[in-house]
């Protein structure tokens, strides 16, 4: 306020308007700008004392303070306005309003001010204001960058909190799923045991009835006993599959490792599957390559279960042609390959990734030509992994399928 323009012995026209213009460009809160303007108005009395010029000057600056607060509110509603545009509006409007205030409330006569002082003070105030506004432009850009960075930091903090909450919720849901799976596996295991007890009794009673009928092949009771026995055996096989699946999922299936004769295993598979193949007039063959070792270290019961599932499926889904089991050594690794091939219906490529899922079949409709639970391949796939190997499928719809069981000759125990 002590720096300004003076003509002769007249009053000093200071640069108090410059900080008000700055305030309209640098602050976002209109109350802050208003306080700055009213503070400058009150400071007039500290510089000039309680004089007529101080009173008129403080009134004029107070008016500018309210006007600058209004400009800040206007800029808030027009966020797309550029800095040069806002600077021009503030510079011209504040200076023009100051000239109007001095001409209206000033201690000088209006004619004297407008003719002798205003032609010098207004251009000088605009030029100096523009100069200072240009100087603080870089500071203004830094302020904008700082504001943008602050907003981005707030967004990042909010996103981080949301991610933490989402992660905690996912962990909670994962624990719930694990518990539900454990409960389901325990329930299936318990129910399987409960069902097998009366079912075994039914099987034994049907065998007793069949034995009591002796050689009466045409006996009605013997036929009923055969039907009961066959149906019970099939139901027991399904229950055993469910029990195996629940044990695998619960991690409670125990493995019995030992040396297995490949030749004996192949012959056993042949004699078990030959009657089923003969009923459908299918050719069945088993071959073991010369390079295959005589013995392999694995779980004989589980290996037989896998091969039996694969071969029985091959016979089931083949109406004409043949089914074969080929055993050979993989020349690229220390693995044996048990390949089960058939000339059956084959599997569409889009369904081949689903055949190892529990309870899923290519044909899921109620009326199916080929009955089954869809558990055999899922159990075989999981058993293959437990034996240290893998089970894969190659199939062409309408041509046939090939399941390849790859097992290490001497898998590591652990």
C-alpha positions in Angstrom: 0.0 0.0 0.0 3.0 2.3 0.3 4.0 1.7 -3.3 2.0 3.4 -6.0 1.6 6.3 -8.4 1.4 9.9 -7.4 1.0 13.1 -9.5 2.4 16.2 -7.8 1.2 16.5 -4.2 -1.9 14.5 -4.8 -2.9 11.1 -3.2 -0.9 8.0 -3.8 -2.7 5.4 -5.9 -1.2 2.2 -4.5 -1.1 -1.4 -5.9 -3.5 -2.9 -3.3 -5.6 -4.3 -6.1 -2.8 -6.6 -7.3 -3.0 -9.2 -4.4 -6.8 -9.2 -4.8 -6.4 -10.2 -8.5 -3.9 -12.8 -7.5 -6.4 -14.2 -5.0 -9.0 -14.8 -7.6 -6.6 -16.9 -9.6 -4.8 -18.8 -6.9 -7.6 -19.8 -4.4 -10.6 -22.1 -4.8 -12.5 -21.1 -1.7 -14.4 -17.7 -2.1 -14.3 -17.2 1.7 -10.5 -17.1 1.6 -10.6 -14.5 -1.1 -13.1 -12.5 0.8 -11.0 -12.5 4.0 -8.0 -11.4 2.0 -9.9 -8.5 0.5 -11.4 -7.4 3.8 -8.0 -7.7 5.5 -6.5 -5.3 3.0 -9.4 -2.9 3.6 -8.8 -3.0 7.3 -5.1 -2.5 6.8 -5.8 0.9 5.2 -6.4 2.3 8.6 -3.1 1.1 9.8 -1.2 2.7 7.0 -3.1 6.0 6.6 -4.8 6.3 10.0 -8.5 7.2 10.4 -8.8 9.7 7.5 -11.3 10.4 4.8 -9.2 8.7 2.2 -8.7 5.7 4.4 -12.4 5.3 4.9 -13.3 5.7 1.2 -10.4 3.4 0.3 -11.5 0.6 2.7 -15.1 0.9 1.4 -13.7 0.5 -2.2 -11.5 -2.5 -1.3 -14.4 -4.2 0.6 -16.5 -3.9 -2.6 -13.6 -5.4 -4.6 -13.3 -8.2 -2.0 -16.9 -9.3 -2.5 -16.5 -9.0 -6.3 -13.4 -11.2 -6.2 -15.2 -13.8 -4.2 -17.9 -13.8 -6.8 -15.3 -14.3 -9.5 -13.9 -17.3 -7.7 -17.4 -18.9 -7.5 -17.8 -18.1 -11.2 -14.5 -19.9 -12.1 -15.7 -22.9 -10.0 -18.7 -23.3 -12.2 -16.5 -22.9 -15.3 -13.6 -25.4 -14.8 -12.8 -25.5 -18.5 -11.9 -21.8 -18.6 -8.1 -21.4 -19.2 -5.8 -19.5 -17.0 -5.2 -16.7 -19.5 -9.0 -16.2 -19.9 -9.5 -16.0 -16.1 -6.5 -13.8 -15.6 -7.9 -11.3 -18.3 -11.4 -11.3 -16.7 -10.0 -10.7 -13.2 -7.5 -8.1 -14.3 -10.0 -6.0 -16.3 -13.1 -6.4 -14.0 -11.2 -5.7 -10.7 -9.4 -2.6 -12.2 -12.6 -1.2 -13.8 -14.5 -1.8 -10.6 -11.8 0.0 -8.6 -12.0 3.0 -11.0 -15.7 3.1 -10.6 -15.4 2.9 -6.8 -12.9 5.7 -6.6 -15.0 7.8 -8.9 -18.0 7.1 -6.7 -16.7 7.0 -3.1 -13.2 8.7 -3.5 -12.1 11.7 -1.5 -11.2 13.5 -4.8 -13.7 15.1 -7.0 -14.9 12.8 -9.8 -13.9 15.2 -12.6 -10.4 15.6 -11.2 -9.9 11.9 -10.8 -11.2 10.9 -14.2 -9.3 13.6 -16.1 -6.0 13.8 -14.3 -5.4 10.5 -12.4 -7.4 7.7 -14.0 -5.7 8.0 -17.5 -2.4 7.2 -15.8 -3.4 4.9 -12.9 -5.7 2.5 -14.8 -3.3 1.6 -17.7 -0.4 1.3 -15.2 -2.4 -0.9 -12.9 -3.4 -3.2 -15.7 0.2 -3.4 -17.1 1.7 -4.1 -13.6 -1.0 -6.5 -12.8 -0.5 -8.4 -16.1 3.3 -8.5 -15.4 2.8 -10.0 -12.0 0.2 -12.4 -13.2 2.6 -13.6 -15.9 5.3 -14.1 -13.2 3.1 -16.3 -11.1 1.8 -18.4 -14.0 4.4 -21.1 -13.4 3.5 -21.1 -9.7 -0.1 -21.5 -10.8 0.7 -24.5 -13.0 2.7 -26.1 -10.1 -0.3 -25.5 -7.9 -2.5 -27.3 -10.5 -0.2 -30.2 -10.7 0.0 -30.4 -6.9 -3.9 -30.4 -6.8 -4.1 -33.1 -9.4 -1.5 -35.1 -7.6 -3.4 -34.7 -4.3 -6.7 -35.9 -6.0 -4.9 -38.9 -7.6 -3.4 -39.8 -4.2 -6.9 -39.7 -2.6 -8.2 -41.9 -5.4 -5.3 -44.3 -5.0 -5.9 -44.5 -1.2 -9.6 -45.2 -1.8 -8.8 -47.8 -4.4 -6.3 -49.4 -2.0 -8.8 -49.6 0.7 -11.4 -51.1 -1.7 -8.8 -53.7 -2.8 -8.0 -54.6 0.8 -11.7 -55.0 1.6 -12.3 -57.1 -1.6 -9.2 -59.2 -0.8 -10.5 -59.8 2.8 -13.9 -60.7 1.4 -12.4 -63.1 -1.1 -10.4 -64.8 1.6 -13.4 -65.2 3.8 -15.4 -66.6 0.9 -12.5 -69.0 0.0 -12.5 -70.2 3.6 -16.2 -70.8 3.4 -15.9 -72.7 0.2 -13.1 -74.9 1.6 -15.2 -75.6 4.7 -18.3 -76.4 2.5 -16.2 -78.7 0.4 -14.8 -80.5 3.5 -18.3 -80.9 4.9 -19.6 -82.2 1.5 -16.7 -84.7 1.3 -17.2 -85.9 4.8 -20.9 -86.2 4.2 -20.4 -88.2 1.0 -17.9 -90.4 2.7 -20.1 -91.1 5.7 -23.2 -91.7 3.5 -21.2 -94.1 1.2 -20.2 -96.2 4.2 -23.8 -96.2 5.5 -25.2 -97.3 2.1 -22.6 -100.0 1.5 -23.6 -101.9 4.7 -27.2 -102.7 3.7 -26.2 -103.1 0.1 -23.7 -105.8 0.9 -26.4 -107.6 2.8 -28.6 -107.4 -0.3 -25.8 -108.8 -2.5 -25.2 -111.7 -0.1 -28.9 -112.6 0.2 -29.3 -112.6 -3.6 -26.3 -114.9 -3.9 -27.8 -117.2 -1.2 -31.1 -117.3 -3.1 -29.3 -118.1 -6.4 -27.3 -120.9 -4.7 -30.4 -122.4 -3.1 -32.0 -122.7 -6.5 -29.1 -124.9 -7.5 -29.1 -125.8 -11.2 -32.6 -124.5 -11.9 -31.5 -122.2 -14.8 -35.1 -121.4 -15.7 -36.2 -120.8 -12.1 -38.0 -117.5 -11.7 -36.4 -117.0 -8.2 -33.0 -117.6 -9.7 -33.7 -115.0 -12.4 -34.9 -112.5 -9.9 -31.8 -113.2 -7.7 -29.5 -112.6 -10.7 -31.2 -109.3 -11.5 -31.0 -108.2 -7.8 -27.3 -109.3 -7.6 -26.4 -107.5 -10.9 -28.2 -104.3 -10.0 -26.7 -104.3 -6.5 -23.2 -104.8 -7.8 -23.7 -101.9 -10.2 -25.0 -99.7 -7.3 -22.1 -100.8 -5.2 -19.7 -99.8 -7.9 -21.3 -96.3 -8.1 -21.2 -95.9 -4.3 -17.5 -96.9 -4.4 -16.8 -94.3 -7.0 -18.5 -91.6 -4.9 -16.5 -92.8 -1.9 -13.2 -92.7 -3.8 -14.1 -89.2 -5.2 -14.9 -87.9 -1.7 -11.6 -89.3 -0.3 -9.6 -87.8 -3.1 -11.2 -84.4 -2.6 -10.7 -84.6 1.2 -7.1 -85.8 0.7 -7.8 -89.0 2.7 -7.1 -91.6 0.0 -4.2 -93.7 1.0 -1.9 -95.2 -1.6 -0.3 -98.6 -1.4 2.9 -98.5 -3.3 4.7 -101.6 -4.6 6.1 -103.5 -7.5 3.6 -104.5 -10.2 4.0 -106.9 -13.0 3.0 -105.2 -16.3 2.3 -108.5 -18.0 0.0 -109.8 -15.3 -1.8 -106.4 -15.2 -2.4 -106.5 -19.0 -3.7 -110.0 -18.9 -6.0 -109.3 -16.0 -7.5 -106.3 -17.9 -8.0 -108.5 -20.9 -9.8 -111.3 -19.1 -12.0 -108.8 -17.2 -13.0 -106.8 -20.3 -13.3 -109.7 -22.8 -16.8 -110.8 -21.8 -18.2 -107.2 -22.1 -16.6 -106.8 -25.5 -17.8 -110.3 -26.7 -21.4 -109.4 -25.8 -21.2 -106.4 -28.3 -19.2 -108.4 -30.9 -16.2 -106.1 -30.5 -12.6 -107.0 -31.0 -10.4 -106.5 -27.9 -6.6 -106.7 -27.8 -3.8 -106.1 -25.2 -0.2 -105.6 -26.2 3.0 -104.8 -24.3 6.0 -103.4 -26.1 9.4 -105.2 -25.7 11.1 -102.1 -24.2 8.6 -102.0 -21.3 10.2 -103.2 -18.0 8.7 -106.3 -16.4 7.9 -104.4 -13.2 6.7 -100.9 -12.4 6.6 -99.3 -9.0 3.1 -97.9 -8.4 -0.2 -98.6 -6.6 -1.6 -101.8 -8.3 -5.1 -101.3 -7.0 -5.4 -97.7 -8.2 -3.7 -98.4 -11.5 -6.1 -101.3 -12.2 -9.0 -99.0 -11.3 -7.9 -96.4 -13.8 -7.4 -98.9 -16.7 -10.7 -100.7 -15.8 -12.6 -97.4 -16.0 -11.0 -96.5 -19.3 -11.5 -99.9 -20.9 -15.1 -100.2 -19.7 -15.9 -96.8 -21.1 -14.3 -97.7 -24.4 -16.5 -100.8 -24.6 -19.6 -98.9 -23.5 -19.2 -96.2 -26.1 -18.2 -98.4 -29.0 -20.9 -100.2 -31.1 -18.7 -101.7 -33.7 -15.0 -102.1 -34.3 -12.5 -102.8 -31.6 -11.0 -101.7 -28.3 -7.3 -102.0 -27.4 -4.8 -101.5 -24.6 -1.2 -100.7 -25.6 1.6 -100.4 -23.1 4.9 -98.8 -24.3 7.7 -96.7 -23.0 7.9 -93.0 -23.8 11.3 -92.6 -25.6 11.5 -88.9 -24.5 11.2 -89.5 -20.7 11.3 -92.3 -18.1 7.5 -92.8 -18.3 5.3 -95.7 -19.3 2.2 -95.0 -21.5 -1.0 -97.1 -21.2 -3.0 -96.2 -24.3 -6.7 -97.2 -24.4 -8.0 -96.9 -28.0 -11.5 -97.5 -29.4 -13.5 -97.0 -32.6 -16.5 -95.6 -30.8 -18.6 -92.5 -31.0 -15.8 -90.1 -30.1 -16.1 -86.7 -28.3 -16.5 -83.2 -29.7 -13.5 -81.0 -29.3 -15.5 -78.5 -27.2 -16.4 -81.2 -24.7 -12.9 -82.8 -24.4 -11.8 -80.4 -21.6 -14.9 -81.3 -19.6 -14.8 -85.0 -19.6 -12.5 -85.1 -16.5 -14.9 -83.0 -14.5 -17.0 -84.8 -11.9 -20.6 -85.5 -12.8 -20.2 -84.0 -16.3 -20.9 -85.9 -19.5 -21.0 -84.9 -23.2 -24.7 -85.8 -23.3 -26.4 -84.4 -20.2 -30.0 -85.0 -21.2 -32.3 -87.3 -19.2 -32.8 -89.8 -22.0 -29.4 -91.0 -22.9 -28.4 -94.1 -24.8 -25.3 -94.5 -22.6 -26.0 -94.5 -18.9 -23.5 -93.5 -16.2 -22.7 -91.1 -13.4 -19.8 -89.4 -15.1 -17.5 -90.1 -12.1 -15.1 -92.6 -13.6 -13.0 -90.3 -15.7 -12.8 -87.7 -13.0 -11.6 -90.2 -10.4 -9.2 -91.7 -13.0 -7.8 -88.2 -13.8 -7.2 -87.5 -10.1 -5.7 -90.9 -9.4 -3.3 -90.5 -12.3 -2.0 -87.3 -10.6 -1.7 -89.1 -7.3 0.4 -91.8 -9.0 2.7 -89.1 -10.3 1.5 -89.1 -13.8 -1.2 -87.7 -16.1 -4.2 -88.7 -18.1 -4.9 -87.1 -21.5 -7.4 -87.5 -24.3 -7.4 -87.4 -28.1 -10.7 -87.9 -29.9 -12.5 -87.3 -33.2 -16.2 -87.3 -33.2 -17.6 -90.4 -35.0 -14.1 -91.9 -35.4 -12.9 -92.9 -31.9 -11.0 -91.9 -28.8 -7.6 -92.5 -27.3 -6.9 -92.1 -23.6 -3.2 -92.0 -22.6 -2.2 -92.7 -19.0 1.4 -91.7 -18.5 3.1 -93.0 -15.3 6.7 -92.8 -14.1 8.4 -96.1 -13.8 9.8 -95.2 -10.4 7.8 -92.2 -9.0 9.3 -90.4 -6.0 7.5 -91.1 -2.7 6.4 -88.1 -0.7 
